Amino acid sequence: MSIIYPMFALVVVTFVVGLSMGAARLISVKKGQVNPKYYKLLTGYEAPENIIKLSNNFSNLLEVPILFYILGVLLVALDISNSVILILAWCFVALRIVHSVIHITYNHPKHRFYAFLTSSLIVLAMWVQLIILII
């Protein structure tokens, strides 16, 4: 059940980014930086860079991490506890935090890609470990 902790940590990161995005959107409308109509379909107007970065990062936190969440649910459902998977899970969460920080701050594509790639490979390694344990 220890897998719940890194899963929860990533849920918290996702909510922090999502709430930050929502707050940034509200502030951008209040300051007159964005026409409120933009947020109906996300077209027709230009959004400030910080909002685009937050929105893109929020989407990223709902893409590859779904494989992490599914794996975690399977571990709990199958009552599997494995220290290797747990260490990898915390590494995945740490790299997703690094990816988010890069994405919403200086947004260097090469740095962001390395964090993304490494975290994705970690999820793959976790899945391989699960399959090995099941076999």
Buried (B, 14 or more C-beta within 10 A) or exposed (E): EBBBBBBEBBBEBBEBBBEBBEEBBEBBBEEEBBBEEBBEEEEEBEBBEBBBBBBBBBEBBEEBBEBBBEBBEBBBEEEBEBEEBBEBBBBBBBBBBBBBBBBBEEBEEEBBEBBBEBBBEBBEBBBEBBEEBEE
